[in-house]
Amino acid sequence: MISFLAGAVLLGAAAPVSALEIKSGNDKVAVQLKGHISRGVMFADDGNASKTFHVDNGNSESRLTLKGKVKASEQLAVGGTFEVQWQANPSDQVSMEEESIAGEFKERIMEVWLAPKDMGKFSLGRGDMASDDTSEVDVSGTVLSGNSGVADVGGGIVFYNPTAAADAQGLSVKNAFSNMDGLSRRNRVRYDTPDFAGFGLSAAAGEKEMVDAALRYSGTFNGAKLKAAVAWAIPGGSKDYSQINGSASLLLPLGLNFTVAGGSRDVDEMSAGGDDPFFSYGKIGWKFDQLLSVGSTAVSVDYGVYENIKHQDKGEQGTAYGLQLVQKLA
């Protein structure tokens, strides 16, 4: 649920397709086909009107993925990924004025990679920048329903201002809430180091002179699972800022879990009286593996504060809070 004279609730389901291994006559070649469908019903109330939407869930868009890998030698592996998404009525784009958006294929990933033994991985083409998903590390099991990227659901809904004229309404959820989740997917070159004691470092340089770097950690201790990431990025192009962001998520043995995220932008040319954009986010959840025989159950509550995202000189602040439940059927 998103507050600030507006609210949005998503009820949905994702239908994953188990990865299909395609065999070849060459045991050095492996091809994998997979994907999922992620549909939902979303209800939104902007403080003036309400509406129900049938959407594709922006928390994990419907997609189809084809991966290939060749063991070129004992010292070198080569591969590639081709991934497209299909969204009819994206949950972050529908609005009170536009509730029917035609679906279309969009490229997500089209890259090749080289992985020399013990030297990490080099990637070339359209794919994840190093900082992508670093604000959304989440082991709660409820990320499909809600996470720090609150604008992925209801992002196109415009806040209603009862004191403003109709043509003065204009600040949308996506303009007020950003989790600064890195630089997304771009045409770039990227390098990932080998993992060392659970840590991995990556760096990328992409189109429009964008650059970024990220440090990730994944490990278990005494039955607990911990994942974390922190990133630095310069988006290049016409965007005059650099940013630092990160997140961490801890899952304890009995299912209790905690997730935090945060980020800040350093704006190069700040107007008088302005403040840098900033956000902080937290989630507490519980994951039950045996509650229902059909699959694991996860519930969580979250809260976030997002400041000066669109305008750095108007003192804007948005708050987001939610209750999530995800039931797996497997």
PyMOL commands that set and color helices and strands:
alter all, ss='L'
color gray80, all
select helices_A, chain A and resi 150-152+166-168+173-176+207-209
alter helices_A, ss='H'
color red, helices_A
select strands_A, chain A and resi 7-22+29-45+50-56+63-73+76-87+104-116+121-128+185-192+199-206+210-221+224-234+241-251+256-267+278-292+295-307+317-327
alter strands_A, ss='S'
color yellow, strands_A
deselect
rebuild
show_as cartoon
